[in-house]
Amino acid sequence: MIDFRSDTVTVPTPAMREAMAAAEVGDDVYGEDPTVNALERRAAEMVGMEASLFVSSGTQGNLLALLTHCGRGDEYIAGQRAHCYRSEAGGAAALGGIQPQPLDFAPDGTLPLDAVRAAIKPGDDFHYARSRLLCLENTQGGRVLPLDYLAEAETLARDLGLARHLDGARLFNAAVALGVEASRITRHFDTVSVCLSKGLGAPAGTMLCGPRGFVDEARRLRKMVGGAMRQIGILAAAGLHVLEHHVERLAGDHANAERLGEGFEGIEELGFDGREVHTNMVFVDMDERWRDELREHFRSSGILISSRNPVRFVTHLDIDEAGIDEAVARCKAFFARNR
């Protein structure tokens, strides 16, 4: 099966399974799992933060960040389609009493800074929630946020008294695309969550990174929401493995996405512009006449695609060049049959 639905569908590599099987473990609630401790040190080092916390998922990482940065009646600013606003079951509002202020993304995935400034509530007026936090996402829809934009966003947030959190679910995709260390991106933020199970390919886990005091408070909140685990070094070993061995290989996923985009450019019915491929995602806005039929055509050929529109094709470590070429060939055959 060639699965383009997400980069979360990968399975552990043989080397990753060996690392997991050999992991030294202890009780992480007591801080005694040596593999978890090693992972938390390594993740913090890679993103240039003082400390980090191993949590179960990107959703939990963002939730803990919001709960730690904000109190009840506070507000965070994020994009309308940001994962921390749109795709995390309203956790910040339901569990923390934290109000979201969603804004429209610009076409390049940035939040317009003029709109951010305009969204800030008067701090001395008790009619309003208190604006506390700016949340950005990198990558956003596969697009990489420019470094100069991040610097401008940091300056604005400081001027407005906002803390800064980065949903860096695919942070390393952004870093590889820019040709910089991840810390070059995260230096503009107070905290960052980094998913281990998306492009990097671990079976589970996210790292929430920031100042030590912040991480200590997030650890307390992790216990509160049921996220404290015991001999979790087995999963942490997979996280260590991907941080050491799966970052540079993301360039191959980006190249495969470009290859897929180039193939789609040759299909007249798609009207696809290959310049819209930025990292490991290809978005194709398909006519409703053939979207469902094409998905079934792909499924019958052992290829899975998302049901959303635009259709999102995501490349990852379980898809090679042959899989890309197979998908393009099957797509061409579909449209040739329906002309």
N, C-alpha and C positions, 0 to 999 in steps of 0.2 A: 504494500500500500504506500502510495506517495501522498503524504498528508501536508497540504498547504494551509490548513486552517489556522495554525499558530505555531510559534516556536516553543510552545509549552508541551508539545506532543512527543518530544524526543524520549528515547529510552537510554539508560546509563550505558556507557561504553564498557567493554571488557576491563579496561584499565581502571575505570571508575568503580566498577564492582569489586575489583581486587582491593582497591583502597578502602572501600566500605567494609569489606569482610575483615580486613586487618586492623581496623580502627581500634585504638585504645579508648575505652569509655569509662565514665564515672557518672555520678549524679549531678546533672547540671544545675538543679535547683540549689544545691549546696555550693555551686561554683567549682565542682570537682571533676568535670569532664575535660580531660586535657586536650582532646581534639576540638571541642567547641571553643575552648580558650585560645587555642592556636588559630582557629579560623577568625575569631573576633579580633585578635591582634593583627592578623594579616590583612583583613578587610579594611580596618581603620587605617593601616599604613598605606594601602593602595589608593585610598581616596583622600589622604591627607587630613584625617580627623583624629581626635584624641582617643576615641573609644568606639566600640560598636557592639551591637546586640543581635544575636541570631534569633530570628523569629520565623514563624511557620510559613508566611506568605507575604506577597507585596501588599495585599489588602491590610493585613495585620500591621505591617511596618508603617504604612501611611496612617492608619488609625492611631497607633501609639504616638506617632509624631504629632498629629493634630491634638490628641488629648494632653500631650506634654506641653506643647506650645501655647494652647488656648484653654481658657476656662469657660464655664457655662455663661452664655450670653455674649461670648466673643465671636468674632467673624474671621473666616479665612477667604482669601481671594484666589480663584482658580479658573481655568478655562471651562467653557460649556461642555466640552467633550473630554475634559481631563478625567483620568481614571479615578482619582481620589474624590471627584465630585459625582461622576455619572455611573461608575461601575463598581461601587463598593457598598451597595445596599443601604446607603444613607447612614453609615455607622457613626460618623462624627456627630450628626444631629441627634440620632436616636440614643447614643450612649454617652455623648459628651455635652449635649445641649449647645453645640457649636454651629453657628449659622454660616452656610456657604454663600458667597457672593460670586456667582459665575459670570464670566465675561466671554465674548466671542473671540476665538482665536483669529489671528491674521492668517492669510494663506500659507505663510512660511512656518506656521506652528508656534509663533511667538504670541504673547499677550501684549497688545499695544500698551505702551507705558502711559500714554495720555489717558487711556481708559482706566488703567489701574489707579492713577492719581485721582481721577474723577470719582472713583468708587469709594474712596476713603470717607468714612463717616466722621462728622465733627466729634472730637474726643470729649468736648465739654458739654455735650447735649445728651441728656439721659433718654431721649426718644430713640436713640440708635444703638445697635450693637456696636461693640468696640472692635475696630479693625486691628487685628493682631498679626496676621501671617499672610505672606505671599507664597503660593505654591506654583512652581513651574514643573514641566514634565519634559524629559530629554532621554530618548527621542520622543517626538510627538507625531503620531501618525507616520512614523518612519523618518520624519524630518529632524535634522540636527539643529539645535539652537546655536546661532553664531556666538563666538566668544565675546565680540564687542557688545552684542546685545546683553549678554549675561552681566558684563561689567556695568552697563547702564542700568540694568534692573537692580543690581546690588546697590548702586548709588542712590537710586530712587527710594528703594525700600529703607535704607538707612535714614534718608531725609524724612521719611514719613513715619519712622518709628516702627516699622514692620520687621518681624523675624522672617527668615527665608528658608523654605524647605524645598528640596528637589526630589520629585518622584523620578528616580533614576533607574526605573525598571530595566531599561536598556542603555544604561549609562555607558557601558563598555562598547556598545555599537557606535555611540556618538564619539567616544574617544578614538576608536580605530578609524572612523571616517574622517576625523579631523587630523589624525596623525599626532595626537598628543597624549600625555598621561592623563588618567581619569582625574587626578588631583588638580589639573589645570582647569577643569570644568567645575569641580566641587568647591574650589577656593572662594567662589562667589556666594556660597550658601552656608547657613548655620548647621543644617542637618541634611542628610540624604538617605534615601532607601534604595538599595541595590538588589535587584532580583537575581537569584542564582539559577532559577529554573526556566528562564526564557532563553535568550540567545546563548547563554553559557551552557545550558543543557543539564544542570543538576536535576535530580528528581523532585526536590522541594527546597524551600527556604529563601529568606531574604535577610539582608544585613541592614540594620538601622544604625547609622553612624552619626556622631556628633561629639560635642564636649562631654567630658566624663560625667559631670553632674546631670546633664540632660539624659544620658544613657542610663544612669542609675535610677532616675525617676521613671524612665520608660520601662526599665526592668520590673519595677514595682507594678506598673500598670499592665505589663504583660501577664503577670500573675493574676491580676484582677480579672482580665478577660479570658482566663483559662489557657494562656499560651505557654506556661511553664512546663517543660518536658524533662525527662529524666536522662536515661542513657542515650542521648541524642547524638553522640559522637559518630554514630554510624552514618547519619545524614550529613553531619558537619564534614566528615571526610570527603564526601562527594563535593561539597562546597569548596573545600581547600583544593581539591583536584582541579576543578574547573577554573578557579582563579589562577592557578599556576599553569594550566595547559590549554585552556579554551578561549583565552582572550584574543590572542593574535589570529587564531583561525577564523574569527568573525569576518575578516576581510574576504575569506572565501564565500561566506554567505552573501556578502554584499555583491561580489562578482557574479554569483549565481542569480541574484535578483536582477542585475543588469542584463544578464544573458536572457532571462525570461522576458524582461521588458523589450529587448531587441527583437525577440521572436514575436511578441504580440504586436510590435510596430508593423510587421509584415502582414497582419490580418486586417483587411480593410474595414470589416464590419465593427471592429472594436474601436477604431479611431483613437488608438492609444499613442500617447506622447512619452517616449522613453526618457525624456528629461525629468519626468516626475518620479523616477526611481532614485532614492537617496541612500538607503541603507539596505535592510533585508526585507523590505515590504514593497509589494507592487499592488496598487489599487486600480481596479478596472471598473469603470462606470458602465454597466451593461444594460442594454435595452431590455425592458421587462418581457418582451416577446420571447426571448430565448434564454433568459437567465436560469430559470428552473430546469429547463430542458438540458441546457449545457451542464448543469451540476449533475444531473442524472447520467448524462453521457460520460462525464468524467468518472462518476462512481462505478459505472459498469466496466470501466477500464482500470480500476484500481487506484483512482486519483480522487482525493477529497479536497473540496474547497468550501469556503464559508457560505452561509446563506444570506449574509448581509449585502447591501449595495451602497457604495461600490464594493465589489467583491475583493477581498483582501487575500493575496497570495503571500505567504510568509516563508522565506527560506531559512534553513537551519541545518544542524549537523547531520541529520538523517536524510537529507536530500542532496544528491550529487549532480554533476553535469548531465549525466544520462537521464536522471529524473526530470530535469528541466527540459531537455530536448523531447522527452516523451510527452510531457504536458503540452508543449508547443505543437507537436505533431498531432496530438489528439484534438487540440483546439482547431487547428487548420482543417482537419478531416471533418469536424462537426460543421463548420461553416461552408465547406465545399459541398457537403451533402444537402445543406439547406438553401443553397443559392437557386 
